[in-house]
Amino acid sequence: MKPIAAGSLLLALALPAAAQTGAPTGLHQYPGADLALGAKLIQEHRCEACHAKKVGGNGTAVYRPAGRINNPGALLTMVERCNTELNFGLFPEDVVSVAAVLQRDHYRFPAQRSTP
């Protein structure tokens, strides 16, 4: 199995649980995510500098592409895509931590509740 496929498989297995839970505010939908680690990784990999090259300004406009990232699963997929394309070598739990920080600071998707 390729490393990319293994990482994607782990994310796919973790996603249903993450998508079904949420804090009362709906800001943190990735249980077990390490927000401090996510913030550190965003800073270390200079995500906003790369995004600024793509969209201009301070780079935060990339966090609101019309219709592309519209749920926690799509956000997780996009973070994994950056990880893969830029060869950051992040582990699945690192990707989840980065997505959790982006959810908290930029996206703020409403909490999703599981249905019985």
Phi, psi and omega in degrees: 000135179290150179301322180297315180296321180296316178297319179295322179296316179298319178295320180296323179289326181280334187298314182304318179293319181293322183286338185267350181245165177184148176292161180308329180278345182078010184273339184233101184249019181235086183304139178081358180292143178262099184296323179296318178295316179302315179296320179296317181293321177299318180290314182299320184269002175053048182303315183293327177294318178296315180295326178297322177297325182280320188240354181083183181060217180270002176093349183286345178297337179296338182282000179228045178294131186306112172077348185283313182247096186233015176198164182301325179294318178295324178296315179299318178297319181293320178297318177297323179297314177300316179304313182289310183296325182263002176055048179287333180076026179287143174281160180307321179292332175292317179299316179297320180295319177295315179300322180296321178293317179296322176299312182294317189268335188232310190277310179055048176298141178296152178302139176255131181257144176281151178252139183291000000 
